[in-house]
């Protein structure tokens, strides 16, 4: 058994885990299975009341983990009876062949039996080391303890039980007036390294008491993913386990959500963005939170190419770590992105400070301005391509000795 | 003025700069312009005899440096009269607007005048910081000194004068029997960071006394680039200055090279590969030289996607730095590559050691074998996709604290 090698809390962490209200129809429990970590819970169960609709998005990796493949098979199924989410931390059950598929079946069947629900409604996730067999017997042995401790108020320990190299638990919630009653949405996430989501990020669980039909919920989740979790990157490495699950219990007195309900859609988006930002703020070794705003691109695809090329450039990220306003590296990353670019129309700003335009350094820019700006913990890089009207935003962190330390020593 | 911040020689460096024979029709000179580095030459001139044919490949970056744009305009021109290559190190003259274009014109015109040749036959390169004006007057002031010291035997100091963050000069040569006389090819290169060439690498100059028509030389250079410089990556960041120039003086007594001459083609390829490998061995912070062999891919494009995804993965590269046989990260990088992949047909070996196959760890593989293998300085990762007959090879280095140190401190 190993302990988490990252002893410190990220300097970008929020002060506290937020106060998160309970969601009618959802109960949580967590426990210590002893399969990986000492002295902390490493399995989490969320029980969902009958009538809950479930939507999800998953990694597009060609080497997806066994539980992801299982979730993808189940996600479109009917919303009959109760449901559950089950998570273990420390072992990803990825690239574990037929044994891995067997572990997923064993865990989801045992969870179904314990809760008296159908196994087709149990969605499991595993996160941690790739390629090692999952000790599912030790995990299943915890199910009766988990069942007896289920509580509507246990979302905070649940959010902690799913962590691996994370230095803090990530949570967010919102309560607002629906049509005929209050609606609450609450969620939590884990993720710190191997973060360059492609459909969703590491593990994210969101719960609401709103009434939402499954196809509409799926559509809203997929749309919001494109501008939240799919716009973040810690290290350009896409996980084999990325999973985002959203459960709507329908127990609010508010009327059913419709496709034109902007309030619910916006609240869901904001919680997803908040959790995505928290994942970046816990990026392995991160000391800076970086927003990259691209405007004036010829196409949406080009805007994204530029944003992600800058966000994933080791030379840009090390310059930010060194508080060096090295805008030449941003020019380099724009140039290599594959997007249409015209050197003489490109403009780059740090926050409100115009740095470069018309193919060269801006006439009023001074190195001192750049150096002072780079001392901020939150950095905004604006890139105007000067070619069209398409825009995007991406978020990343810097690349530091901390990242090397964590990943040259820890087997993840 | 700053000194090179990388004090040590790469642990992967060859013992010595090779003995390189002179090439009939080529003379070299180098000097200290005082524009950037203390106590070392930082400008280089190669004078090429009348009749020399010149071929070249250049970065495809959309933010190419001014001298690259100038070279691209000139490269297809007629081989009339003498020619020259001119290089300054310390300033890339990239993203310097109209001033940058003016610097290129000033340097190439002054070189032409000094040597009594046409400016359309002077190919210049600049390497170093992006976005700072080039002090071309101080550089031009060195031209008469350079002219008077031109020597056929000065290739070694020339190879040293073009370095920036390099820790060693990179050279290679070959002499073989042509049809009617000996042929010699000799070349040198620079490059250490911002290495993910797209058409060519940083700066590479190759000289031969062979007689080769320009279109054939261009074709042979472009073909060999695809399997040499375009298959290496230090950090996935493509330079704004990548330039490879090859000059054939035609002064050997051997008959003119034809398209079917495999000896010359092979020798040129081998020198390019040798120089490309030396660039990786001088990768910023590198402690391991890594060869990635992909077989069984469905297409050439897929083979390259997989090789470059593994070669550029920060998690794979940090694992190698930590001598951790973390093959799960290779599975991850294959999965995210976008290439067709089947988890259950994929096989991964470290050298001759079969690590994973059929969707899981190989039955005879032990962690001890992997740990022992990873202690080697040269690492080979074999990835068989099990889907088709397409193959490729790529080369990279590990990602270490040294890379962070160099790039969080040094303005390049």
Interface residues (C-beta under 8 A of the other chain):
Chain A: X61 X62 X63 X64 X92 X94 X95 X96 X97 X98 X99 X100 X129 X130 X131 X193 X194 X196 X198 X235 X236 X237 X238 X239 X240 X312 X313 X314 X315 X318 X319 X321 X322 X324 X326 X327 X328 X329 X331 X332 X333 X334 X335 X336 X337 X339 X340 X341 X342 X343 X344 X346 X356 X358 X359 X360 X361 X399 X400 X401 X403 X404 X405 X407 X408 X409 X411 X412
Chain B: X61 X62 X63 X64 X92 X94 X95 X96 X97 X98 X99 X100 X129 X130 X131 X193 X194 X196 X198 X235 X236 X237 X238 X239 X240 X312 X313 X314 X315 X318 X319 X321 X322 X324 X326 X327 X328 X329 X331 X332 X333 X334 X335 X336 X337 X339 X340 X341 X342 X343 X344 X346 X356 X358 X359 X360 X361 X399 X400 X401 X403 X404 X405 X407 X408 X409 X411 X412
